[in-house]
Amino acid sequence: MGDAQCKKIGEAIGLLAFEGEMVSCERYGNGHINDTFRLICVDREDMKPYIIQRINHEVFKDPVSLMKNISGVTSFLREAIIAQAGDPDRETLNIVKARDGKDYCQDSDGNYWRGYLFIEGATTYDKVRNPEDFYQSGRAFGRFLRRLGEYPAGELTETILNFHNTPVRLQAFKEAVKADVCSRADVVEKEIAFVLDREKEADTAMKLLREGRLPLRVTHNDTKLNNILIDDHTGEALCVIDLDTIMPGLSIFDFGDAIRFGANTAEEDDPDSSKASLSLELFEIYTKGYLEGCKGVLTAEERTMLPMGAKLMTYECGMRFLTDYLQGDIYFHTNRDNHNLDRARTQFALVADMEKKWLEMEEIINKYE
């Protein structure tokens, strides 16, 4: 950590209302967007651990609204957890306010910082170690949706506009194909055709939303396993974290993105897309956990559309990877030639396998009514 960075962290620490005197501050986790540090303070004889983060305002261009989203949602969750006799200090994130009463502070360079209570005795995992982890993540995200069922989703700000708006992503894809700024379209004619062959399905979910057949809900929008804290002692899902993408959205997209990430038999960027397929075992395990967590909150239409949520999120993600490949790999970080192309092909292979297993997916959903 350089001297300039240390100085800025020290400035932010002074602006946030941490209790006690700092004894250590070390970089924490492996996130790629925000700068995250674990802070230890001593208040008399008590050790108090915290998280302090610099919000990346190049990605999240309205940090004030972002923190208003998080503050509203976590306060609502805290009340719900207390009402259910849970532990509000461990089952939701808790913001450490700035000394001026705001939910964030700004250093002298204009960087935005925030603090959270650190949740001890819990761990996040980047990969599914065993089926129980995936089941637990399903329960946690389902419970998250249920607890926020009465929260007014329309009051939330879209921190990333059109983040899961598949028709908008499709239009961006078409523009990238037409522009072909890197002369790569000829290389990926098969992949372009794959996207366009499914064009009519792209608007399926958004059309149902417009018609009022799918409700707008508070959604997480990044439902990966590593955004769940697992209790080290019990092995149970404890807390949903990384709330920067909390926005109004569709339940089927949160469900679908988790399946896309966790039920694929291949790594997301495997150069051999033939390894990619939908694990029906993991699909069922997650579905069971998610629907248990929801406990009847989903409408009949939402339940019916869960498989389509998985397909649309995988289709959309593959399309975004392919768009970035066509534009010269300017958005997603790459570490080898054709990295985004490999990612796109793996997503499309997963979509194709979902199509083959569609009836089995529907049967699994119906098992847990």
MOPE-V255246 format. One record per run of one state. SS is the DSSP state (hx for helix, st for strand, lp for the rest). FROM is the first residue (numbers start at 1). LEN is the number of residues. If there is no record, write none. Layout:
[[SS & FROM & LEN] [SS & FROM & LEN]]
//
This chain:
[[lp & 1 & 2] [hx & 3 & 13] [st & 16 & 1] [lp & 17 & 4] [st & 21 & 7] [lp & 28 & 7] [st & 35 & 9] [lp & 44 & 2] [st & 46 & 10] [lp & 56 & 7] [hx & 63 & 21] [lp & 84 & 11] [st & 95 & 2] [lp & 97 & 1] [st & 98 & 1] [lp & 99 & 6] [st & 105 & 2] [lp & 107 & 5] [st & 112 & 6] [lp & 118 & 4] [st & 122 & 2] [lp & 124 & 7] [hx & 131 & 17] [lp & 148 & 5] [hx & 153 & 3] [lp & 156 & 10] [hx & 166 & 14] [lp & 180 & 5] [hx & 185 & 13] [lp & 198 & 1] [hx & 199 & 3] [lp & 202 & 2] [hx & 204 & 7] [lp & 211 & 6] [st & 217 & 3] [lp & 220 & 5] [hx & 225 & 3] [st & 228 & 4] [lp & 232 & 5] [st & 237 & 4] [lp & 241 & 6] [st & 247 & 3] [lp & 250 & 1] [hx & 251 & 12] [lp & 263 & 1] [st & 264 & 1] [lp & 265 & 8] [hx & 273 & 3] [lp & 276 & 2] [st & 278 & 1] [lp & 279 & 1] [hx & 280 & 15] [lp & 295 & 5] [hx & 300 & 5] [lp & 305 & 1] [hx & 306 & 21] [lp & 327 & 12] [hx & 339 & 18] [lp & 357 & 1] [hx & 358 & 10] [lp & 368 & 2]]
//
